[in-house]
């Protein structure tokens, strides 16, 4: 695995959440803003319990498969029409004759999702190219006119046959319609201008297509709008009328926030939708007080590409799901079928692998909630009332799994491997730090993640800080840090804090100092020549240390120890130990695996 600064890469267009173009700020979705909390909770419950869905991107771009006129295009190839700058008429005339879905493709999709453990499927009813999968009376640029089949109905019926919830992706953009919005943050092929277009006519057309979908195809559980810019959002789309129409047909439907612009930060409001939708990344701490769903690809593209082989591993996908669920979110994992509807074999293999893991461990996913302390350095924790599911990513070297649990007096926690049908109890030891579970039996070890079920009714997870090693030193691992800003914890070959690109970002550990005194500060860090020179400050106890970051063989992965000086703790207590950047002349500050505090012997 390559070690680099930017280990969290976003794809797709991200926009600011402020509306700067209008004299009056858009009011948001009135229905959502006024909904009583109890009604909202009941409406959202199935989604909060499901946690895992399959995303499907499929349209005419799937036929093109990332190639136009002999040239291969990389990236998100469902944007091919825009990438290759193809006029709408040429795009349609070339691809519609080649769009020939095979029989029962929809049943294959549904079975793939079901077997993988998905509880819902969201598919593209139309993407930015404007080609509609449903039988539309508003255009001939639809599946019925091109194939003689209502592909939307085939998909919905197949999903319902498998007992899956149905979600509909609906593009607000439309590169085929001559009056659709362009410019103002909305890309479009051909260099067309918006000032010659009748946008109101397009919005009426778009609303008509949406009503055809939401009034004619039975129960629909989710609508996934996409997307807006800071200039074109909200009432530019007729958002309140659009939502009112959808809710008239589906009162309990769940919808995302993309009728409005967003920038993947925490500045969200329910008035803009039910779901926050981070794309191609997992937020470090989730989104407190909001429902959210990370949509992610298997290989960097949403639509099918015949030349893309940058596949994630099964382990990465399973751990993404666990990470998301441990923070209270849902995982929407994409597949991009070929033009005939066949899901690529690599996607099938990965979905089967996820399904194998879910058949054993789904209890640790479905119906669980986020834990109260966040990430732990050996993996993740999901919870149910009275239960903690401990997902082991990195097996403890001493086979003792530390859990910062505070059991009620007189209560004895019980632990088992979830894969152990016999539920053989695991030995548990308790001390002031919490509990230690003996995981020396490797029989049930999984390459994806091994789950231990910890039954501890009445107990709570409590972060007591980092305790000293036997020699009195403290090891502040990257995985134990609390992160502020855009810093990312990467669990690669060498777990490290990466993506430190802003001086406002900070790293904090809670350290339980038992022996007051002076401690030497040693960082294990890496930096390139181009980014060297950042000034950092370590605050600990009554001491502030400053240092200038040096290059480590011009590599973000060449980790070396660097001694900064000493800090002093006057009394035994729990202290915050913080690293912050004072300035940053280059791209990033540094990558960091750990800090050690070593007692200075007098």
ABEGO torsion letter per residue (X at the ends): XBBBABABBBBEBBBBABBAABABBBAEBAAAAABBAAAAAAAAAAAAAAGBBBBBBBBAAAAAGGBBGGBBBBEBAAAAAAAAGBBAAAAAAAAAAABBBBBGAAAAAAAAAAAAGBABBBBBABBAAGBBABBBAABABBAAAAAGBBAAAAAAAAAAAAGBBBBBBBBABBAABAABBBEGGBBBBGGBBAAABBAAAAAAAAAAAAAAAAAAAEBBABBBBOBBBAABBEAAAGAAAAAAAAAAABAABBBBAAABBBAGBABBBAAAEABBBBBGBBBAAEBBGBBBBBBBBAAGBABBBAABABBBBAAAAAAAAAAAAAAGBBBBBBBBBBAAGBBBAAAAAAAAAAAAAAAAAAAAABGBBBBAAEBBAAEBBBBBBGBBBBBBABBBAAGBBBBBBBBBBGBBBBBBBAABAAGBBBBBBBBAAEBBBBAABAAABBAABBBBBBBBBGBBBBBAEBBBBAAGBBBBBAAABBBBEABBBBBBABBBBBGBABAABBBBBBBBBABBEBBBBBBBBBBBAAABGBBBBBBBEABBBBBBBBBBGGBAABBBBBBAEBBBBABBBBBBBBBBBABBABABABBBABBBBBBBBX
